[in-house]
Amino acid sequence: MSQWLGECIYYQPSVLIFDDLDSIAGIGSSAPGQTVSEEDYYYTRVGEKLSELLEEFQLSNCVSIIATAPSVLKVNSSLVAPRGWHIFKTVLEIPDLNKDDRADILKNIISQRIDVTIDDDIPLNWSKIAGRSEGYVVQDLVDLVDKAIFESCKRTVSAQDCKAAMTLKLDNSDFEVALTNSVPLLQRGVDLYHGNSCSWDDIGGLCEVKKILIEVLQWPSQYPEIFEHAPLRLQSGLLLYGAPGTGKTLLAGAVAKECGLKFISIKGPELLSKYIGASEEAVRNIFQKAQSAKPCVIFFDEFESLAPRRGHDSTGVTDRVVNQLLTQLDGVESLHGVWVVAATSRPDLIDPALLRPGRLDKAIKCPLPDKDDRFAILQALSRKLVLSDNTDLGEIANETEGFTGADLQAVLYTALLKAVEETVTPSNADNKDIKLQPLARDLSDKPQKVTSGPMVTQGNLKTALKETKPSLSDMEKFKYHLIYEKFERSHGGTSAEDVASMPQRATLA
């Protein structure tokens, strides 16, 4: 370092650039109270020495210092101390590229490429390309253009013409393939849940809940030109609550597919750690990943275990986690393009501060299905089954009062097993009239399509119904009814202690 500064002094006025300063003078990973690791010791020594040298040379010479880092929080505190002498007088944060910026950069990159032009007959849809490249940095856009050029080359150049000079013309199909095969730098290593095959139509009932999810999550991403000019901050936090098995997690899983949003799913307890500061850091990292992957939905399952009422935790871990969540949800750090959806069966245990306006301010109840909802659920779940002509799902819906969606699924699974048992029973094994339909692809080179399976009859459903009981007893349903009734009146203002005969819980890390 002394040699570098010596050369700068010799050629002054000069500029010394430290690229990725955090790689030599970063912050350690040791938590307070732990033994200092060799990495922490190295970072501290380098930071102190660099601070000493830079202070000496900057005061007496015309040498300017420029450093880059992912964040000022990643640089050793000896160089960016919050109090006292500061090496870097100015800290500039490079903002995220907006839609217009990305379109302009793409046009500029293409204009600088030799023998590459845009097809005049089919103009590029810059708005669509820029919209789909949300979260891309400049290097990502350069890579995107390279991939689009490669696709154009494959499309227009034959093997005989590879050596011939020609001009490639880019069109929308080239960028469509390039975008499909591109992963932005900030999203690499981020564990994103891309959704299952479940759609809104595959979820029976819960029509009002689905309507609200579409309005809050799908519309802003589908019509950004309308919502970008909204004078007030839009809702970005939802709380789904209801008894176990009513479809809260299933609804959240369908969001990724139906709304076209990236999805990060978190089980509440997995963020908790026994080390001081580790749980809060895990929460910050989740929101940072969501910002990198926006538009993105963060889904917290079993939210009451992560953010219970403060003051009930003897270790103080969940209290600090709640404070960190409040910081993130309050907009101190921008949540533009990030939505938060939480699911719980005990909303009364969640800290009320998280349920106030501007945070998880929209509480949506997922109720137990009524007769019509049960019929819709049975219809949705039975689409992949082969039902006999005498099957009456309406009769099954009438006889399943108090069943949740998960219970109805269990009824159909049990009925399917009964149908399989009847098909492969030893008494029918020699009957040539019975055709066993394939349940899996044959072990052959030629793929075969499974067109049907065991036929489920009304008798199978009746037998399954006798063997399947509701997962919620009458006492449990009354308990949840009482909890939700008080929660809806107070919207989180009622203490859990006010619920009669309810056992108290304390979250321990």
C-alpha positions in Angstrom: 0.0 0.0 0.0 2.9 2.3 0.7 4.3 1.7 -2.7 0.9 2.5 -4.4 0.7 5.8 -2.5 4.3 6.6 -3.3 3.6 6.3 -7.0 0.5 8.5 -6.6 2.5 11.2 -4.9 5.2 11.0 -7.6 2.6 11.5 -10.4 0.3 13.9 -8.4 -2.2 15.3 -8.8 -3.5 11.7 -9.1 -6.4 9.4 -8.1 -6.0 6.0 -6.3 -8.9 3.6 -6.8 -9.6 0.7 -4.4 -11.9 -1.6 -6.2 -13.9 -3.9 -3.8 -12.3 -2.4 -0.7 -14.3 -4.8 1.4 -12.2 -7.7 0.2 -9.1 -6.4 2.1 -10.7 -4.3 4.8 -14.2 -5.7 5.4 -16.1 -6.6 8.5 -15.7 -9.8 10.3 -18.2 -12.6 10.9 -17.6 -13.0 14.7 -20.5 -12.0 16.9 -19.9 -9.8 20.0 -18.6 -11.9 22.8 -17.1 -14.5 20.6 -13.4 -15.2 20.0 -12.0 -13.0 17.3 -11.3 -15.0 14.2 -8.1 -14.7 12.1 -10.2 -13.1 9.3 -11.5 -10.4 11.7 -8.0 -9.8 13.0 -6.7 -9.4 9.4 -9.4 -7.0 8.4 -8.8 -4.9 11.5 -5.1 -4.7 11.0 -5.4 -3.8 7.3 -8.1 -1.2 8.0 -6.1 0.5 10.7 -3.0 0.6 8.6 -4.8 1.9 5.6 -6.5 4.5 7.6 -3.2 5.7 9.0 -1.5 5.9 5.5 -4.4 7.6 3.8 -4.7 10.2 6.6 -1.0 11.0 6.3 -0.9 11.3 2.5 -4.2 13.0 2.0 -3.3 15.9 4.3 0.0 16.8 2.6 -0.5 15.8 -1.1 -2.8 16.2 -4.0 -4.0 12.6 -4.0 -7.7 11.7 -4.2 -9.0 8.3 -3.0 -11.9 6.5 -4.6 -13.1 3.2 -3.2 -15.9 0.8 -4.3 -17.8 -1.7 -2.1 -21.2 -3.4 -2.2 -22.3 -1.3 0.8 -20.7 1.1 3.3 -21.8 -1.4 6.0 -19.4 -3.9 4.4 -16.3 -1.8 5.0 -14.2 -2.0 8.2 -15.3 0.5 10.9 -11.8 2.0 11.1 -12.3 3.5 7.6 -16.0 4.5 7.9 -16.4 5.2 11.6 -19.8 6.7 12.3 -18.1 9.2 14.7 -14.8 11.0 14.6 -12.4 11.3 11.6 -13.8 9.8 8.4 -11.5 8.8 5.5 -14.2 9.2 2.8 -15.8 12.6 2.9 -18.4 11.7 0.4 -20.4 8.4 0.1 -22.3 7.9 -3.1 -24.8 5.1 -3.6 -25.4 4.0 -7.1 -29.2 3.7 -7.5 -31.1 0.8 -9.1 -31.7 1.2 -12.8 -35.3 2.1 -13.6 -37.2 1.0 -16.6 -36.1 3.9 -18.8 -32.5 3.6 -17.7 -32.4 0.0 -18.8 -33.9 0.7 -22.1 -31.4 3.5 -22.8 -28.5 1.4 -21.8 -29.6 -1.5 -24.0 -29.9 0.9 -27.0 -26.4 2.3 -26.3 -24.8 -1.2 -26.0 -26.4 -2.3 -29.3 -25.3 0.9 -31.1 -21.7 0.2 -30.1 -21.6 -3.3 -31.5 -20.2 -3.8 -35.0 -22.2 -5.7 -37.6 -25.3 -5.7 -35.3 -28.4 -3.7 -35.9 -32.1 -3.8 -35.1 -34.7 -5.2 -37.6 -36.5 -2.2 -38.9 -39.5 -4.3 -40.1 -40.0 -5.6 -36.6 -39.1 -2.9 -34.0 -38.0 -4.1 -30.6 -40.5 -3.8 -27.8 -38.2 -1.8 -25.5 -40.9 -1.4 -22.8 -41.4 -5.2 -22.5 -37.7 -6.0 -22.5 -36.9 -3.3 -19.9 -39.8 -4.5 -17.8 -38.7 -8.1 -17.8 -35.1 -7.0 -16.9 -36.1 -5.7 -13.5 -33.1 -6.0 -11.1 -30.5 -6.1 -13.8 -27.3 -4.1 -13.5 -25.2 -2.7 -16.4 -23.1 -5.9 -16.7 -26.3 -8.0 -16.8 -27.5 -5.9 -19.7 -24.2 -6.3 -21.5 -24.6 -10.1 -21.1 -28.2 -9.9 -22.2 -27.2 -8.3 -25.5 -24.5 -10.8 -26.0 -27.0 -13.7 -25.6 -29.5 -12.0 -27.9 -26.7 -11.6 -30.6 -25.9 -15.3 -30.2 -29.6 -16.2 -30.6 -29.7 -14.0 -33.7 -26.6 -15.7 -35.1 -28.1 -19.2 -34.6 -31.3 -18.0 -36.3 -29.8 -16.4 -39.4 -26.4 -17.8 -40.0 -26.0 -21.3 -41.6 -23.0 -23.5 -41.2 -21.8 -22.5 -44.8 -22.2 -18.8 -44.1 -20.2 -18.7 -40.8 -17.1 -17.2 -42.5 -19.1 -14.7 -44.6 -19.3 -11.1 -43.3 -22.9 -10.1 -42.6 -25.0 -7.9 -40.4 -27.1 -9.5 -37.7 -30.5 -8.2 -37.0 -31.9 -8.4 -33.5 -35.7 -9.0 -33.0 -38.0 -9.6 -30.1 -37.6 -13.4 -30.2 -33.9 -13.1 -29.7 -34.4 -11.1 -26.5 -37.2 -13.4 -25.4 -34.9 -16.4 -25.4 -32.0 -14.4 -23.9 -34.2 -13.2 -21.0 -35.4 -16.7 -20.3 -31.8 -18.0 -20.1 -30.5 -15.0 -18.0 -30.0 -14.8 -14.3 -29.0 -11.3 -12.9 -25.8 -11.1 -10.9 -27.7 -10.1 -7.8 -30.0 -13.1 -8.0 -27.4 -15.7 -8.3 -27.3 -17.8 -5.2 -30.7 -16.5 -4.1 -33.0 -19.5 -3.4 -36.2 -18.5 -5.1 -39.4 -20.5 -5.1 -40.8 -20.4 -8.7 -44.2 -21.7 -7.8 -45.9 -25.0 -8.3 -48.4 -26.1 -11.0 -51.3 -24.7 -8.8 -53.3 -21.9 -10.2 -56.3 -19.9 -8.9 -58.7 -22.4 -10.6 -57.0 -25.3 -8.8 -57.9 -23.7 -5.4 -61.6 -24.2 -4.6 -63.5 -21.5 -2.6 -61.7 -18.6 -1.0 -63.0 -16.3 -3.8 -62.8 -13.1 -1.8 -59.2 -13.9 -0.6 -58.1 -14.6 -4.1 -59.7 -11.3 -5.3 -57.7 -9.3 -2.7 -54.5 -11.1 -3.5 -55.0 -10.2 -7.2 -55.7 -6.6 -6.4 -52.7 -6.1 -4.1 -50.1 -8.3 -5.8 -51.0 -8.8 -9.4 -52.4 -5.4 -10.5 -49.3 -3.3 -9.5 -47.0 -5.5 -11.5 -49.5 -5.9 -14.4 -50.4 -2.2 -14.7 -47.3 -0.4 -13.4 -48.0 2.8 -15.4 -51.1 3.3 -13.3 -49.7 2.5 -9.9 -46.4 4.4 -10.3 -48.3 7.7 -10.3 -50.3 6.9 -7.1 -49.8 9.8 -4.7 -49.9 7.6 -1.6 -48.0 4.6 -0.6 -49.8 1.4 -1.7 -50.4 -1.6 0.4 -47.4 -4.0 0.4 -48.2 -6.2 3.4 -50.8 -8.9 3.9 -51.7 -11.2 6.8 -53.5 -14.5 6.0 -55.0 -16.0 9.1 -57.3 -19.0 9.6 -57.5 -22.4 11.2 -54.9 -25.0 10.1 -55.7 -26.6 6.8 -57.8 -23.8 5.3 -55.4 -23.1 2.4 -53.2 -20.2 3.5 -49.9 -21.7 2.4 -51.5 -23.1 -0.8 -52.8 -19.6 -1.7 -49.3 -18.1 -1.2 -47.8 -20.8 -3.4 -50.1 -19.9 -6.2 -49.1 -16.3 -6.1 -45.7 -17.0 -7.8 -47.4 -18.5 -10.9 -50.5 -16.4 -11.2 -49.0 -13.0 -10.5 -45.7 -13.6 -12.3 -43.7 -12.6 -9.3 -40.6 -14.1 -7.8 -41.2 -15.8 -4.5 -39.2 -16.3 -1.3 -40.7 -18.7 1.2 -39.6 -18.6 4.8 -40.7 -20.8 7.7 -40.7 -18.6 10.8 -38.5 -20.6 13.1 -35.7 -21.1 10.6 -34.6 -17.4 11.0 -34.1 -17.6 14.7 -30.6 -18.1 16.0 -29.1 -18.4 19.5 -26.3 -15.9 18.6 -26.8 -12.3 19.3 -27.5 -10.3 16.1 -27.7 -13.4 13.8 -31.5 -13.4 13.7 -31.8 -9.7 12.8 -29.1 -10.2 10.1 -31.1 -13.1 8.7 -34.2 -10.9 8.4 -32.1 -8.1 6.7 -30.7 -10.6 4.3 -34.1 -11.9 3.3 -35.3 -8.3 2.4 -32.0 -7.6 0.6 -32.5 -10.8 -1.5 -36.1 -9.7 -2.3 -34.9 -6.3 -3.4 -32.3 -7.9 -5.7 -35.0 -10.2 -7.1 -37.9 -7.7 -7.4 -40.7 -7.8 -8.2 -40.8 -10.3 -5.4 -43.0 -11.6 -2.7 -41.7 -12.6 0.7 -43.9 -15.3 2.4 -43.5 -15.9 6.1 -45.2 -19.1 7.2 -46.0 -19.7 10.9 -45.4 -15.9 11.4 -46.4 -16.0 15.1 -43.3 -18.0 15.9 -41.1 -15.4 14.4 -42.8 -12.2 15.6 -44.7 -12.8 18.8 -45.7 -10.1 21.2 -42.7 -8.3 22.7 -42.0 -8.9 26.3 -43.0 -12.5 26.3 -39.5 -13.9 25.3 -37.1 -14.5 28.1 -34.1 -14.5 25.7 -35.0 -11.2 23.9 -34.3 -12.9 20.5 -37.8 -12.5 19.1 -38.1 -8.9 20.5 -35.1 -7.9 18.4 -36.5 -9.7 15.4 -39.8 -7.8 15.7 -37.9 -4.5 15.9 -35.9 -5.4 12.7 -39.2 -6.4 10.9 -40.7 -3.0 11.9 -37.6 -1.2 10.5 -38.0 -3.1 7.2 -41.7 -2.7 6.9 -41.8 1.0 7.9 -40.1 1.9 4.6 -36.9 3.1 6.2 -35.4 0.8 3.6 -37.5 1.1 0.4 -39.9 -1.8 -0.3 -40.7 -0.7 -3.9 -41.4 -3.9 -5.8 -41.4 -6.1 -2.7 -44.5 -7.4 -1.1 -44.8 -9.2 2.3 -47.3 -11.9 2.9 -47.5 -13.7 6.3 -49.6 -16.6 7.3 -50.7 -17.7 10.8 -53.4 -19.6 12.7 -52.9 -17.4 15.8 -53.0 -13.7 14.8 -53.5 -12.8 18.5 -50.0 -13.9 19.3 -48.4 -11.5 16.7 -47.0 -8.2 18.0 -49.7 -5.6 17.3 -47.2 -3.1 16.1 -46.7 -5.2 12.9 -50.4 -5.0 12.1 -50.7 -1.2 12.0 -51.2 0.8 8.8 -48.2 0.8 6.5 -47.0 -2.7 7.7 -49.1 -5.8 7.5 -52.2 -3.6 7.5 -54.5 -5.9 5.5 -55.6 -8.9 7.5 -57.5 -11.5 5.4 -59.3 -14.4 7.0 -59.3 -17.9 5.4 -62.5 -19.3 6.9 -63.6 -22.9 7.1 -65.3 -23.8 3.8 -69.1 -23.9 3.7 -71.1 -26.3 1.5 -70.5 -24.5 -1.7 -66.8 -24.0 -1.0 -66.4 -27.7 -0.1 -68.0 -28.6 -3.4 -65.7 -26.3 -5.3 -62.7 -27.7 -3.4 -63.7 -31.3 -4.2 -64.1 -30.4 -7.9 -60.7 -28.7 -8.0 -58.9 -31.6 -6.2 -60.6 -34.3 -8.3 -59.7 -32.9 -11.7 -56.7 -35.3 -11.9 -58.7 -38.3 -10.8 -60.9 -40.6 -12.9 -64.4 -40.5 -11.4 -67.2 -42.9 -12.3 -70.5 -41.7 -13.7 -72.3 -42.3 -10.5 -70.0 -40.0 -8.4 -71.8 -37.2 -6.6 -69.4 -34.7 -5.2 -72.4 -32.6 -4.0 -73.4 -35.4 -1.6 -69.9 -35.7 -0.2 -69.9 -31.9 0.3 -73.1 -32.1 2.3 -71.7 -34.8 4.6 -68.3 -33.1 5.3 -69.5 -30.2 7.6 -66.5 -29.0 9.5 -63.9 -30.4 7.1 -61.0 -28.2 6.0 -59.5 -28.2 2.6 -56.8 -30.4 3.8 -59.3 -32.9 5.2 -61.2 -33.0 1.9 -57.9 -33.8 0.1 -57.4 -36.6 2.6 -60.8 -38.0 1.7 -60.0 -38.1 -2.0 -56.6 -39.6 -1.4 -58.1 -42.4 0.7 -60.8 -43.0 -1.9 -58.1 -43.3 -4.6 -56.3 -45.9 -2.4 -59.5 -47.8 -2.1 -59.9 -47.8 -5.9 -56.4 -49.1 -6.3 -57.0 -51.9 -3.8 -60.1 -53.0 -5.6 -58.2 -53.0 -8.9 -55.3 -55.1 -7.7 -57.2 -57.4 -5.3 -56.2 -61.1 -5.7 -59.7 -62.2 -6.6 -59.5 -60.0 -9.7 -56.0 -60.7 -10.6 -56.9 -63.4 -13.2 -59.9 -61.5 -14.6 -58.9 -60.5 -18.2 -61.7 -58.0 -18.4 -60.0 -55.7 -15.8 -57.4 -53.5 -17.4 -54.8 -52.1 -15.0 -54.1 -48.6 -16.1 -50.4 -47.5 -15.9 -49.6 -45.5 -12.8 -46.2 -44.6 -14.0 -44.3 -44.5 -17.3 -43.1 -47.9 -18.6 -39.4 -48.6 -18.5 -39.0 -48.3 -22.2 -37.2 -45.9 -24.5 -40.5 -44.7 -26.0 -42.3 -42.3 -23.6 -45.9 -43.1 -22.9 -48.6 -40.8 -21.9 -50.7 -41.8 -18.8 -54.3 -41.2 -20.0 -56.1 -42.5 -16.9 -55.8 -44.2 -13.6 -57.9 -46.3 -11.2 -61.6 -45.3 -11.4 -62.9 -43.7 -8.1 -66.6 -44.6 -7.4 -69.1 -43.1 -5.1 -68.7 -46.2 -2.9 -64.9 -45.5 -2.6 -65.8 -41.9 -1.5 -68.3 -43.1 1.0 -65.9 -45.6 2.5 -63.1 -43.0 2.6 -65.5 -40.6 4.3 -66.2 -43.1 7.1 -62.5 -43.5 7.7 -61.6 -39.8 7.7 -62.4 -37.5 10.5 -62.1 -33.7 10.6 -58.7 -32.5 11.8 -60.4 -29.9 14.0 -62.6 -30.9 16.9 -65.6 -28.9 17.9 -63.6 -27.5 20.9 -60.8 -26.4 18.6 -63.2 -24.8 16.2 -64.8 -22.9 19.0 -61.4 -21.8 20.3 -60.4 -20.4 16.9 -63.8 -18.8 16.4 -63.3 -17.0 19.7 -59.8 -15.9 18.9 -60.7 -14.6 15.4 -63.8 -12.8 16.7 -61.8 -10.8 19.2 -59.0 -10.2 16.7 -61.4 -8.8 14.1 -62.8 -6.4 16.6 -59.5 -5.1 17.8 -57.3 -5.9 14.7 -54.5 -7.1 16.9 -55.2 -5.0 19.9 -56.5 -7.8 22.1 -53.9 -9.6 24.3 -53.6 -13.4 24.1 -54.3 -13.4 27.9 -57.8 -12.2 27.3 -58.8 -15.4 25.5 -60.3 -17.7 28.1 -58.6 -20.9 28.9 -55.9 -20.4 26.3 -52.5 -21.7 27.4 -49.6 -19.2 27.4 -46.6 -19.6 25.1 -43.1 -18.3 25.2 -40.8 -18.4 22.2 -37.3 -19.6 23.1 -34.4 -19.5 20.7 
